[in-house]
Amino acid sequence: LLPGHDPFEWQPALKNVSASCHVGIINGLSGWAASVDDFPIETITRRFRYDVALVSALKDLEEDILEGLTEHGLDDSACGAGFTVEIKESCDGMGDVSEKHGGGPAIPEKAVRFSFTIMSVSVLPEGKDEAVTVFREPKPNSELSCKPLCLMFVDESNHEMLTAVLDPLLAERSAMKQSRLILSIGGLPRSFRFHFRGTGYDEKMVREMEGLEASGSTYVCTLCDSTRAEASQNMVLHSVTRSHHENLERYEIWRTNPFSESAEELRDRVKGVSAKPFMETHPTLDALHCDIGNATEFYKIFQDEIGEVFRRPNPTREERRSWRASLDKQLRQKMKLKPVMRMNGNYARKLMTEEAVEVVCELVPSDERREALRELMGLYLQMKPVWRATCPAKECPDQLCRYSFNSQRFAEILSSAFRYRYNGKITNYLHKTLAHVPEIIERDGSIGAWASEGNESANKLFRRFRKM
């Protein structure tokens, strides 16, 4: 993505953004008067101007859009209302991007990348009620469709720094929401409106952007107000209630404490919103990290089952270590799965299979526990395609229909056979997997398509370029 060569204009003109179209890579802090911190300022961040980057991405799709128009039999006059563009935004921090032996300026060893993907372009033909989608991104999770917008050498946990760097970008984004872009596509000027959906964030980033407490908080979910204890009692019946707007209101209550409550009462009233929400995210579940989180949980269940923790609840550290060692050894011998320091996507995909459960069952002493494990994994594999698929209604309609039923059965097994693990506690992603998937799919049509994978796999490229 190298923007800066296509003339375009905004109506009305964007507030606080220059009207010039030929802008390449700019200093990410342009727009800030003074230096943000003690780092040499020219090195800390580079970005494209948001509108220029969007224009460049749309021009890349010019042929696809024109093809889509002809396919639906729409001629040029039919698109008077203009196009609507859905944009997925992703942002992710990455550790350890040090130059192996560079002599550059001293900068933090961590980077944050912010990028966007054009998910779909649709148009409302004159005299029709239904919008027609003329372009839909076939591979929304590929690094090829994921356009970088801003690269920063900032630690994602350094909230002040992160917000300072992303601020100009967000100012441009909110200006674009109020305005429409006039750009020539197929030789004719067309107008485009943009809808931004920040869904490519992992839970840590969402909590940071939306002013929620960190992920170990008693408020287990970024989608609903449930506490960890409630979520482990009632595993399935929750609905999505949180929103950026509500988080802002709650922050105001937290800040002003209008009812002069004690800290505990106040925290309960605002449900863990104790910082100012900075960026609007679209409340969803991140499919990639959901995979990883649940696999981590299953890995721990496997260990507990090998050691029969349900019989004697407080094993020593040594015992736990030996169970883990035997689990790793078994997985390595039978499945060629090398132990990893931190659970990653590939390991998670291999661990969450029928085959892996069979291998683990060889180490589990009692028959009924094996059955419970098998059924648990069977249900999980029925549920998983629903939040992984780009378009679940097409790709796995049966599993989608059975999702609520399956998740209920899953919850029953957890709260009976695995009571010892889920008594008053449950992991964040497991709660979301059981409670929120059907509702999000009903609202957005997909969870997998809006995940953060594109951005994550582009991190790999970034590392590579940085080394070179």
C-alpha positions as CSV (number, residue, x, y, z in Angstrom):
1,L,0.0,0.0,0.0
2,L,1.8,3.1,-1.2
3,P,-0.8,5.9,-1.3
4,G,-0.5,9.4,-2.7
5,H,-1.2,9.3,-6.5
6,D,-5.0,9.6,-6.9
7,P,-6.9,12.8,-6.9
8,F,-10.0,12.8,-4.6
9,E,-12.0,15.2,-2.5
10,W,-14.2,15.1,0.6
11,Q,-17.6,16.7,0.9
12,P,-17.8,18.5,3.2
13,A,-14.0,18.9,3.6
14,L,-12.4,17.0,6.5
15,K,-12.0,19.0,9.7
16,N,-8.3,19.7,10.6
17,V,-7.0,17.6,7.7
18,S,-5.3,19.2,4.8
19,A,-7.0,18.8,1.4
20,S,-3.9,17.8,-0.4
21,C,-4.1,14.4,-2.1
22,H,-0.5,13.6,-2.8
23,V,0.8,12.6,0.6
24,G,3.0,9.6,1.1
25,I,4.4,8.3,4.3
26,I,4.2,10.9,7.1
27,N,5.6,11.2,10.6
28,G,3.0,9.5,12.8
29,L,3.1,12.4,15.2
30,S,2.4,15.1,12.7
31,G,-0.3,17.1,14.3
32,W,1.3,17.1,17.7
33,A,3.1,20.3,18.6
34,A,5.6,19.1,21.2
35,S,7.5,15.9,21.6
36,V,5.4,13.2,23.4
37,D,8.3,11.6,25.3
38,D,12.1,11.5,25.4
39,F,12.5,9.3,22.4
40,P,14.0,10.9,19.2
41,I,10.8,11.9,17.7
42,E,11.4,11.2,14.0
43,T,12.0,7.5,14.7
44,I,9.1,6.6,16.8
45,T,6.2,6.3,14.3
46,R,5.4,6.4,10.6
47,R,2.0,6.3,9.1
48,F,-0.1,7.0,6.0
49,R,-2.8,9.7,6.2
50,Y,-6.0,7.6,6.8
51,D,-8.0,9.1,3.9
52,V,-5.1,8.8,1.4
53,A,-4.6,5.1,2.4
54,L,-8.4,4.4,2.0
55,V,-8.3,6.0,-1.5
56,S,-5.3,3.9,-2.4
57,A,-7.0,0.7,-1.2
58,L,-10.2,1.6,-3.1
59,K,-8.3,2.3,-6.3
60,D,-6.7,-1.2,-5.9
61,L,-10.2,-2.6,-6.0
62,E,-11.4,-0.5,-8.9
63,E,-11.7,-3.4,-11.3
64,D,-13.4,-5.6,-8.7
65,I,-16.0,-2.9,-8.0
66,L,-16.7,-2.4,-11.7
67,E,-17.0,-6.1,-12.3
68,G,-19.4,-6.3,-9.4
69,L,-21.5,-3.6,-10.9
70,T,-21.8,-5.3,-14.2
71,E,-22.5,-8.7,-12.5
72,H,-25.5,-7.2,-10.8
73,G,-26.6,-5.5,-14.0
74,L,-26.2,-2.0,-12.5
75,D,-25.3,0.7,-15.0
76,D,-23.5,3.9,-14.0
77,S,-26.7,6.0,-13.4
78,A,-28.1,3.4,-10.9
79,C,-25.6,4.3,-8.2
80,G,-26.8,7.9,-7.5
81,A,-26.9,7.2,-3.8
82,G,-23.2,6.3,-3.7
83,F,-21.3,3.4,-2.2
84,T,-21.0,2.2,1.4
85,V,-17.7,0.8,2.4
86,E,-17.3,-1.5,5.5
87,I,-13.8,-1.3,7.0
88,K,-12.3,-3.7,9.6
89,E,-9.7,-2.1,11.7
90,S,-7.0,-4.1,13.5
91,C,-4.4,-3.2,16.0
92,D,-1.9,-5.4,17.8
93,G,1.2,-5.0,19.8
94,M,4.3,-7.2,19.1
95,G,7.2,-7.8,21.5
96,D,10.9,-7.9,20.8
97,V,11.5,-6.2,17.5
98,S,15.0,-5.1,18.4
99,E,17.5,-4.7,15.7
100,K,19.8,-7.6,16.2
101,H,22.9,-5.5,15.8
102,G,21.9,-2.1,14.6
103,G,23.4,1.1,15.8
104,G,20.2,3.2,15.5
105,P,18.7,5.5,18.0
106,A,17.4,4.1,21.3
107,I,13.8,3.2,20.9
108,P,11.5,0.8,22.7
109,E,11.9,-2.9,21.8
110,K,8.2,-3.2,21.2
111,A,6.0,-2.2,18.2
112,V,2.3,-1.7,17.6
113,R,0.8,-2.0,14.2
114,F,-2.5,-0.5,13.2
115,S,-4.1,-1.6,9.9
116,F,-7.4,-1.8,8.0
117,T,-9.1,-4.2,5.6
118,I,-11.8,-3.2,3.1
119,M,-14.4,-5.9,3.9
120,S,-17.2,-5.0,1.5
121,V,-18.4,-2.3,-0.9
122,S,-22.1,-2.0,-1.4
123,V,-24.5,0.3,-3.3
124,L,-28.2,1.1,-3.0
125,P,-29.6,1.2,-6.5
126,E,-32.2,3.9,-7.1
127,G,-35.8,2.8,-6.3
128,K,-34.6,-0.3,-4.3
129,D,-34.8,-1.0,-0.6
130,E,-32.0,-3.5,-0.5
131,A,-28.4,-2.6,-0.8
132,V,-26.4,-4.7,-3.3
133,T,-22.9,-5.8,-2.4
134,V,-20.6,-5.3,-5.4
135,F,-17.4,-6.4,-3.7
136,R,-16.8,-8.7,-0.7
137,E,-13.2,-9.5,0.4
138,P,-12.8,-13.2,-0.3
139,K,-9.8,-13.6,2.2
140,P,-10.5,-11.1,5.0
141,N,-7.8,-12.7,7.2
142,S,-5.0,-12.7,4.7
143,E,-2.0,-10.3,5.2
144,L,-2.6,-9.4,1.6
145,S,-5.9,-7.7,2.2
146,C,-4.7,-6.1,5.4
147,K,-3.3,-2.7,4.7
148,P,-0.9,-1.2,7.1
149,L,-1.8,2.3,8.3
150,C,0.5,3.1,11.2
151,L,3.7,1.5,12.6
152,M,4.8,2.6,16.0
153,F,7.7,1.8,18.3
154,V,5.6,1.9,21.4
155,D,4.8,-0.6,24.1
156,E,1.1,-1.5,23.8
157,S,0.9,-1.4,27.6
158,N,2.1,2.2,27.7
159,H,-1.4,3.7,27.5
160,E,-0.3,7.4,27.4
161,M,2.1,6.8,24.6
162,L,-0.2,4.6,22.6
163,T,-3.1,7.1,22.9
164,A,-0.9,10.0,22.0
165,V,0.3,8.3,18.8
166,L,-3.1,7.0,17.7
167,D,-4.9,10.3,18.4
168,P,-4.3,12.0,15.1
169,L,-5.4,8.9,13.3
170,L,-8.6,8.8,15.3
171,A,-9.3,12.4,14.6
172,E,-9.1,11.7,10.9
173,R,-11.3,8.7,11.3
174,S,-14.0,10.6,13.1
175,A,-13.8,13.4,10.6
176,M,-14.4,10.9,7.8
177,K,-17.5,9.5,9.5
178,Q,-19.2,12.9,8.9
179,S,-18.2,13.3,5.3
180,R,-18.3,11.5,2.0
181,L,-15.4,10.8,-0.4
182,I,-15.6,11.7,-4.1
183,L,-13.3,9.5,-6.1
184,S,-13.2,8.6,-9.7
185,I,-13.9,4.9,-10.3
186,G,-14.1,3.6,-13.9
187,G,-13.7,7.2,-15.2
188,L,-16.7,8.6,-13.3
189,P,-16.7,10.4,-10.0
190,R,-18.5,8.3,-7.3
191,S,-19.2,9.0,-3.7
192,F,-18.3,6.7,-0.8
193,R,-19.3,6.6,2.8
194,F,-17.3,4.6,5.3
195,H,-18.3,2.5,8.2
196,F,-15.4,1.6,10.6
197,R,-15.5,-1.4,12.7
198,G,-12.7,-2.0,15.2
199,T,-12.8,-5.8,15.5
200,G,-9.3,-6.9,15.0
201,Y,-8.2,-6.4,18.6
202,D,-7.3,-9.0,21.1
203,E,-9.0,-8.8,24.5
204,K,-6.0,-6.9,26.1
205,M,-6.2,-4.2,23.5
206,V,-10.0,-3.9,23.7
207,R,-9.9,-3.5,27.4
208,E,-7.2,-0.9,27.1
209,M,-9.1,1.1,24.4
210,E,-12.5,0.8,26.1
211,G,-11.3,1.8,29.6
212,L,-12.1,-1.6,31.2
213,E,-10.0,-3.2,33.9
214,A,-7.3,-5.7,32.8
215,S,-8.3,-9.2,31.8
216,G,-7.8,-10.7,35.3
217,S,-10.7,-8.5,36.5
218,T,-13.8,-9.9,38.2
219,Y,-15.7,-8.4,35.2
220,V,-14.8,-11.3,33.0
221,C,-16.3,-10.0,29.7
222,T,-15.8,-7.1,27.3
223,L,-19.3,-7.8,25.9
224,C,-21.5,-8.1,28.9
225,D,-21.5,-7.0,32.6
226,S,-21.3,-10.5,34.1
227,T,-18.8,-11.2,36.9
228,R,-16.6,-14.2,36.9
229,A,-18.7,-16.0,39.5
230,E,-21.9,-15.3,37.7
231,A,-20.4,-16.5,34.4
232,S,-19.4,-19.8,35.9
233,Q,-22.8,-20.3,37.5
234,N,-24.8,-19.4,34.4
235,M,-22.5,-20.3,31.5
236,V,-24.8,-19.8,28.6
237,L,-27.5,-17.2,29.1
238,H,-26.0,-13.7,28.6
239,S,-26.5,-11.0,26.1
240,V,-24.2,-8.4,24.6
241,T,-24.8,-5.1,26.5
242,R,-21.6,-3.2,26.6
243,S,-20.9,-0.5,24.0
244,H,-18.5,2.4,23.5
245,H,-21.2,4.9,24.3
246,E,-22.2,3.2,27.5
247,N,-18.5,2.9,28.5
248,L,-18.1,6.6,28.1
249,E,-21.2,7.3,30.3
250,R,-19.9,4.8,32.9
251,Y,-16.5,6.5,33.0
252,E,-18.3,9.8,33.7
253,I,-20.0,8.2,36.6
254,W,-16.7,6.7,37.8
255,R,-15.0,10.1,37.5
256,T,-17.7,12.2,39.2
257,N,-19.2,9.6,41.7
258,P,-22.6,11.4,41.6
259,F,-24.1,9.3,44.4
260,S,-21.1,9.6,46.7
261,E,-20.6,5.8,47.0
262,S,-17.7,3.9,48.4
263,A,-15.1,2.6,46.0
264,E,-16.6,-0.9,46.0
265,E,-20.2,0.3,45.3
266,L,-19.0,2.7,42.6
267,R,-17.0,0.0,40.9
268,D,-20.0,-2.3,40.9
269,R,-22.1,0.5,39.4
270,V,-19.8,1.1,36.5
271,K,-19.0,-2.6,36.1
272,G,-15.3,-2.2,36.0
273,V,-15.0,0.8,33.6
274,S,-12.4,2.8,35.4
275,A,-10.5,4.6,32.7
276,K,-11.6,6.9,29.9
277,P,-12.5,4.9,26.7
278,F,-10.2,6.1,24.0
279,M,-11.2,4.3,20.8
280,E,-14.5,2.8,19.7
281,T,-14.3,-0.9,19.2
282,H,-17.1,-3.0,17.7
283,P,-18.0,-5.5,20.5
284,T,-17.1,-8.9,19.1
285,L,-15.0,-11.9,20.0
286,D,-11.6,-12.4,18.5
287,A,-11.7,-15.8,16.8
288,L,-7.9,-16.3,16.8
289,H,-7.4,-15.6,20.5
290,C,-10.5,-17.5,21.3
291,D,-8.9,-20.6,19.8
292,I,-5.7,-20.0,21.7
293,G,-7.4,-19.2,25.0
294,N,-9.7,-22.3,24.8
295,A,-6.8,-24.6,23.8
296,T,-4.8,-23.4,26.8
297,E,-7.8,-24.3,29.0
298,F,-8.1,-27.7,27.5
299,Y,-4.3,-28.3,27.9
300,K,-4.8,-27.6,31.6
301,I,-7.9,-29.9,31.8
302,F,-5.8,-32.7,30.2
303,Q,-3.2,-32.3,32.9
304,D,-5.8,-32.3,35.7
305,E,-7.4,-35.4,34.2
306,I,-4.1,-37.3,34.0
307,G,-3.6,-36.6,37.7
308,E,-7.2,-37.2,38.6
309,V,-7.6,-33.8,40.4
310,F,-11.3,-34.4,40.8
311,R,-10.5,-36.9,43.5
312,R,-8.0,-34.9,45.5
313,P,-8.3,-31.2,44.9
314,N,-4.9,-29.8,46.1
315,P,-2.0,-31.4,44.3
316,T,1.5,-30.2,45.0
317,R,3.6,-28.4,42.4
318,E,5.8,-31.4,41.8
319,E,2.8,-33.6,41.0
320,R,1.5,-31.0,38.6
321,R,4.9,-30.8,36.9
322,S,5.0,-34.5,36.4
323,W,1.6,-34.6,34.9
324,R,2.5,-31.9,32.5
325,A,5.7,-33.7,31.6
326,S,3.9,-36.9,30.8
327,L,1.3,-35.0,28.8
328,D,4.0,-33.3,26.8
329,K,5.9,-36.5,26.3
330,Q,2.7,-38.3,25.1
331,L,1.8,-35.5,22.7
332,R,5.3,-35.4,21.3
333,Q,5.6,-39.1,20.7
334,K,2.1,-39.8,19.4
335,M,1.2,-36.5,17.7
336,K,4.7,-35.0,17.0
337,L,3.6,-31.9,19.0
338,K,6.6,-30.1,20.5
339,P,5.8,-28.3,23.8
340,V,5.6,-24.6,23.4
341,M,6.4,-21.8,25.9
342,R,3.3,-19.8,25.0
343,M,0.3,-21.4,23.4
344,N,0.1,-20.3,19.7
345,G,-2.4,-20.7,16.9
346,N,-0.7,-23.7,15.3
347,Y,-0.3,-25.6,18.5
348,A,-3.9,-24.8,19.4
349,R,-5.2,-26.2,16.1
350,K,-3.4,-29.5,16.5
351,L,-4.3,-29.9,20.2
352,M,-8.0,-29.4,19.6
353,T,-8.6,-32.5,17.6
354,E,-10.3,-35.9,18.2
355,E,-6.9,-37.5,17.6
356,A,-5.3,-35.5,20.4
357,V,-8.1,-36.5,22.9
358,E,-7.6,-40.1,22.0
359,V,-3.9,-39.8,22.7
360,V,-4.5,-38.0,26.1
361,C,-7.2,-40.6,27.0
362,E,-4.5,-43.3,27.0
363,L,-3.1,-41.6,30.1
364,V,-6.5,-41.1,31.8
365,P,-7.1,-43.9,34.3
366,S,-10.9,-44.1,34.5
367,D,-13.4,-44.9,31.7
368,E,-16.1,-42.4,32.6
369,R,-13.5,-39.5,32.7
370,R,-12.4,-40.5,29.2
371,E,-16.0,-40.4,28.0
372,A,-16.4,-37.0,29.5
373,L,-13.3,-35.7,27.8
374,R,-14.3,-37.2,24.5
375,E,-17.7,-35.7,24.6
376,L,-16.3,-32.3,25.7
377,M,-13.9,-32.2,22.7
378,G,-16.6,-33.5,20.3
379,L,-18.9,-30.7,21.3
380,Y,-16.1,-28.1,21.0
381,L,-15.3,-29.3,17.5
382,Q,-18.9,-28.9,16.6
383,M,-18.9,-25.4,18.0
384,K,-15.6,-24.2,16.7
385,P,-16.4,-23.8,12.9
386,V,-19.2,-21.4,13.8
387,W,-16.9,-18.7,15.1
388,R,-14.0,-19.6,12.8
389,A,-15.9,-19.6,9.5
390,T,-15.8,-16.5,7.3
391,C,-19.5,-17.1,6.5
392,P,-21.0,-19.6,8.9
393,A,-24.5,-19.6,7.3
394,K,-22.9,-20.9,4.1
395,E,-20.0,-23.0,5.4
396,C,-21.5,-24.8,8.4
397,P,-25.2,-24.1,8.6
398,D,-25.9,-27.3,10.7
399,Q,-23.4,-26.4,13.4
400,L,-24.7,-22.9,13.4
401,C,-28.2,-24.2,14.1
402,R,-27.1,-26.5,16.8
403,Y,-24.7,-24.0,18.4
404,S,-26.9,-23.0,21.4
405,F,-27.8,-26.6,22.1
406,N,-24.2,-27.7,21.9
407,S,-23.0,-24.9,24.1
408,Q,-25.6,-25.7,26.7
409,R,-24.5,-29.4,26.8
410,F,-20.9,-28.2,27.0
411,A,-21.7,-26.0,30.0
412,E,-23.6,-28.9,31.6
413,I,-20.5,-31.2,31.3
414,L,-18.2,-28.4,32.7
415,S,-20.5,-27.8,35.7
416,S,-20.9,-31.5,36.5
417,A,-17.9,-33.6,35.5
418,F,-15.4,-30.7,35.7
419,R,-17.0,-28.9,38.6
420,Y,-13.6,-28.9,40.3
421,R,-12.2,-26.5,37.7
422,Y,-15.2,-24.2,37.2
423,N,-16.4,-23.6,40.7
424,G,-16.9,-19.9,40.8
425,K,-14.3,-19.3,38.0
426,I,-14.2,-19.5,34.2
427,T,-11.8,-18.1,31.7
428,N,-12.7,-15.0,29.6
429,Y,-12.7,-16.7,26.2
430,L,-14.6,-19.8,27.4
431,H,-17.3,-17.6,28.7
432,K,-17.6,-15.7,25.4
433,T,-17.5,-18.9,23.4
434,L,-20.4,-20.3,25.4
435,A,-22.5,-17.2,25.9
436,H,-22.1,-14.7,23.1
437,V,-21.4,-16.5,19.8
438,P,-24.9,-16.9,18.4
439,E,-25.9,-13.3,19.1
440,I,-22.8,-11.8,17.5
441,I,-23.3,-14.0,14.4
442,E,-26.9,-12.9,14.2
443,R,-25.8,-9.3,14.3
444,D,-22.7,-9.3,12.1
445,G,-23.1,-12.5,10.0
446,S,-19.7,-13.7,11.0
447,I,-17.0,-13.7,13.7
448,G,-14.1,-15.4,11.8
449,A,-14.1,-12.8,9.0
450,W,-13.7,-9.9,11.5
451,A,-10.9,-11.6,13.5
452,S,-7.4,-10.2,13.9
453,E,-5.5,-12.8,11.9
454,G,-4.6,-10.7,8.9
455,N,-2.9,-8.2,11.1
456,E,-1.2,-10.9,13.2
457,S,0.2,-12.6,10.1
458,A,1.5,-9.3,8.7
459,N,3.4,-8.9,12.0
460,K,5.6,-11.6,10.7
461,L,6.4,-9.6,7.6
462,F,7.0,-6.5,9.6
463,R,9.6,-8.5,11.7
464,R,11.3,-9.6,8.5
465,F,11.5,-6.1,7.0
466,R,12.7,-4.7,10.2
467,K,15.6,-7.2,10.4
468,M,16.6,-6.4,6.8
